């Protein structure tokens, strides 16, 4: 966990130490890097953002939702509508995050069958998905009734992904992380980041159907067939 915090230059870690998970399902926790202005003092003209490595529930629950179960339908936010869709526009404007992953899975449909593929960076560095996050509070409004949740921003698939699926997560390169995390970043500049990764950034390979069962979480899920 500390190694990951170092890669993403996190100033604090507020998630329990855990081993690697090779199969993460919607509505469970994912790691995320969030940022907020440093409140420890300093010049107001040179506001510093502090990054936090934390855990957020995968499946964004809007603050105005009556029931948190709606999050299961909001695991992804389309780049084309994220700035205007009521479910995501507030989070896009104010609460953006990075979601670090080593690889992800996607399924290619062939007739009535689906075949799983793993996708990772060619250089095997962690990927930083563009994400947005939100806080939902129950009727009592107390911290014990609050849910911090996130959605992954998706865009059209690049040349590699096109052979598998027409969509893919937005993968942000490290030189854009600060812009994405900064609450004061320009909207048009942010939208300009939401593009497919270059075809040389990622590679894909066929994996076992074992990945279709969320109870399977071992490293063997990434083994190529």
C-alpha positions as CSV (number, residue, x, y, z in Angstrom):
1,X,0.0,0.0,0.0
2,X,2.9,2.4,0.8
3,X,4.4,1.7,-2.6
4,X,1.2,2.6,-4.3
5,X,1.0,5.8,-2.1
6,X,4.5,6.7,-3.3
7,X,3.6,6.2,-7.0
8,X,0.6,8.5,-6.7
9,X,2.4,10.9,-4.3
10,X,-0.3,10.5,-1.7
11,X,0.3,12.6,1.5
12,X,-1.9,10.3,3.6
13,X,-3.3,6.8,3.5
14,X,-6.7,6.2,5.1
15,X,-7.4,2.6,4.0
16,X,-6.5,-0.6,5.8
17,X,-3.5,-2.5,4.5
18,X,-4.8,-5.2,2.2
19,X,-3.4,-7.8,-0.1
20,X,-3.9,-7.6,-3.9
21,X,-7.3,-8.4,-5.3
22,X,-7.5,-9.6,-8.9
23,X,-11.3,-9.5,-9.3
24,X,-13.2,-6.5,-8.0
25,X,-17.0,-6.3,-8.3
26,X,-19.3,-3.3,-8.4
27,X,-20.6,-2.1,-5.0
28,X,-17.4,-3.2,-3.3
29,X,-14.6,-0.9,-2.4
30,X,-11.9,0.3,-4.8
31,X,-8.8,2.2,-4.1
32,X,-8.9,5.9,-5.0
33,X,-6.7,9.0,-4.8
34,X,-8.5,12.1,-3.9
35,X,-7.2,15.7,-3.3
36,X,-8.3,18.6,-1.2
37,X,-6.6,22.0,-0.3
38,X,-4.1,21.7,2.5
39,X,-5.7,23.3,5.6
40,X,-2.4,23.3,7.6
41,X,-1.7,26.9,6.7
42,X,0.6,28.6,4.2
43,X,0.1,31.3,1.6
44,X,-3.4,31.6,0.2
45,X,-1.8,32.6,-3.1
46,X,0.0,29.2,-3.3
47,X,-2.7,26.7,-2.4
48,X,-1.4,23.2,-2.1
49,X,-3.4,20.1,-2.7
50,X,-3.0,17.1,-0.4
51,X,-3.5,13.8,-1.9
52,X,-5.2,10.9,0.0
53,X,-5.1,7.2,-0.8
54,X,-8.5,6.0,0.4
55,X,-11.3,3.5,-0.4
56,X,-14.5,4.4,-2.1
57,X,-17.5,2.2,-3.0
58,X,-17.6,1.4,-6.7
59,X,-21.0,2.7,-8.0
60,X,-21.6,6.4,-7.5
61,X,-24.6,7.3,-5.3
62,X,-25.6,11.0,-6.0
63,X,-26.1,13.1,-2.8
64,X,-29.7,13.6,-3.7
65,X,-30.5,9.9,-4.2
66,X,-33.3,8.5,-1.9
67,X,-31.8,5.1,-1.8
68,X,-28.1,4.1,-2.1
69,X,-28.9,1.1,-4.1
70,X,-28.9,3.3,-7.3
71,X,-25.1,3.1,-7.1
72,X,-25.2,-0.4,-8.6
73,X,-26.3,1.2,-11.9
74,X,-23.7,4.0,-11.9
75,X,-20.4,2.2,-11.9
76,X,-19.3,4.1,-15.1
77,X,-19.8,7.7,-16.2
78,X,-19.6,8.4,-19.9
79,X,-17.2,11.1,-20.9
80,X,-19.6,12.5,-23.5
81,X,-22.2,13.4,-20.9
82,X,-20.4,13.6,-17.6
83,X,-20.5,17.4,-17.4
84,X,-24.2,17.6,-18.0
85,X,-25.9,14.4,-16.7
86,X,-27.5,15.2,-13.3
87,X,-26.1,12.0,-11.7
88,X,-22.5,13.0,-12.3
89,X,-22.2,16.7,-13.1
90,X,-21.6,17.9,-9.6
91,X,-19.0,15.3,-8.9
92,X,-17.3,16.1,-12.2
93,X,-17.2,19.8,-11.2
94,X,-16.0,19.4,-7.7
95,X,-14.9,15.8,-6.7
96,X,-12.6,14.1,-9.1
97,X,-10.3,11.2,-8.3
98,X,-7.8,8.7,-9.7
99,X,-8.6,5.0,-9.4
100,X,-5.3,3.0,-9.5
101,X,-5.5,-0.5,-11.0
102,X,-2.9,-3.0,-12.4
103,X,-5.3,-4.4,-15.0
104,X,-9.0,-4.7,-15.8
105,X,-11.2,-7.2,-17.6
106,X,-13.6,-6.8,-20.5
107,X,-15.7,-9.4,-22.4
108,X,-15.8,-9.9,-26.1
109,X,-19.1,-11.2,-27.4
110,X,-19.1,-13.7,-30.2
111,X,-22.6,-14.8,-31.0
112,X,-24.2,-16.1,-27.9
113,X,-20.9,-16.5,-26.0
114,X,-18.7,-14.0,-24.2
115,X,-14.9,-14.4,-23.7
116,X,-13.0,-12.5,-21.0
117,X,-9.8,-10.5,-21.7
118,X,-7.4,-8.8,-19.4
119,X,-6.0,-5.4,-20.3
120,X,-2.9,-3.7,-18.7
121,X,-0.3,-1.1,-19.6
122,X,2.5,-2.5,-21.7
123,X,5.0,-1.1,-19.3
124,X,3.1,-2.8,-16.4
125,X,2.9,0.5,-14.4
126,X,-0.3,1.0,-12.5
127,X,-3.0,2.6,-14.5
128,X,-4.8,5.7,-13.2
129,X,-8.4,5.7,-14.3
130,X,-10.2,9.0,-14.3
131,X,-12.9,8.9,-11.6
132,X,-15.5,11.0,-9.9
133,X,-16.8,10.6,-6.4
134,X,-19.6,11.7,-4.1
135,X,-20.8,11.5,-0.5
136,X,-24.3,10.3,0.2
137,X,-25.8,10.8,3.7
138,X,-28.8,9.0,5.1
139,X,-31.7,10.6,6.9
140,X,-29.8,11.1,10.1
141,X,-26.9,12.8,8.3
142,X,-24.3,11.3,10.7
143,X,-21.0,9.8,9.5
144,X,-22.2,6.3,10.3
145,X,-24.9,6.7,7.7
146,X,-22.7,8.2,5.0
147,X,-21.4,6.4,1.9
148,X,-18.4,7.6,-0.2
149,X,-18.7,6.2,-3.6
150,X,-17.1,6.6,-7.1
151,X,-17.7,6.0,-10.8
152,X,-15.1,5.3,-13.5
153,X,-15.1,7.6,-16.5
154,X,-15.3,5.8,-19.8
155,X,-14.7,6.8,-23.4
156,X,-14.7,5.2,-26.8
157,X,-12.3,2.2,-27.2
158,X,-8.9,2.7,-28.9
159,X,-7.5,0.3,-31.5
160,X,-6.7,-2.4,-29.0
161,X,-10.0,-2.3,-27.3
162,X,-12.1,-2.1,-30.5
163,X,-11.4,-5.8,-31.0
164,X,-13.0,-6.5,-27.6
165,X,-15.4,-3.7,-26.7
166,X,-16.5,-0.3,-27.9
167,X,-15.8,1.4,-24.6
168,X,-12.8,1.7,-22.2
169,X,-11.9,3.5,-19.0
170,X,-10.1,6.9,-19.4
171,X,-6.5,6.2,-18.5
172,X,-4.7,9.4,-17.3
173,X,-1.0,9.8,-17.7
174,X,0.9,11.1,-14.7
175,X,1.5,14.5,-16.1
176,X,-2.3,15.1,-16.1
177,X,-3.0,13.8,-12.6
178,X,-2.6,17.2,-10.9
179,X,-5.0,18.9,-13.4
180,X,-7.6,16.2,-13.0
181,X,-7.5,16.3,-9.2
182,X,-7.4,20.1,-8.8
183,X,-10.9,21.4,-8.0
184,X,-10.1,24.7,-9.8
185,X,-9.2,23.2,-13.1
186,X,-10.9,24.5,-16.2
187,X,-13.9,22.5,-17.4
188,X,-12.8,22.5,-21.1
189,X,-9.3,21.4,-20.1
190,X,-10.7,18.6,-18.1
191,X,-13.0,17.4,-20.9
192,X,-10.0,17.4,-23.2
193,X,-8.4,14.7,-21.0
194,X,-11.3,12.3,-21.5
195,X,-9.9,10.6,-24.6
196,X,-8.9,7.0,-25.4
197,X,-5.4,5.9,-24.5
198,X,-2.9,5.6,-27.3
199,X,-2.9,2.1,-28.9
200,X,0.7,1.5,-27.7
201,X,-0.2,2.2,-24.1
202,X,-2.1,-1.0,-23.4
203,X,-2.2,-4.6,-24.4
204,X,-4.9,-7.3,-24.1
205,X,-4.9,-11.1,-23.7
206,X,-7.5,-13.8,-23.3
207,X,-8.0,-15.2,-19.8
208,X,-9.9,-18.0,-18.1
209,X,-13.7,-17.9,-17.5
210,X,-12.9,-18.1,-13.8
211,X,-12.9,-14.3,-13.8
212,X,-16.7,-14.5,-14.3
213,X,-17.1,-15.6,-10.7
214,X,-16.4,-12.8,-8.2
215,X,-15.5,-15.3,-5.5
216,X,-12.3,-16.1,-7.6
217,X,-9.7,-13.4,-6.7
218,X,-6.3,-15.1,-7.1
219,X,-3.4,-13.9,-9.3
220,X,-4.1,-16.9,-11.7
221,X,-7.0,-14.9,-13.1
222,X,-4.5,-12.9,-15.1
223,X,-2.7,-15.9,-16.6
224,X,-3.1,-15.9,-20.4
225,X,-4.7,-18.8,-22.1
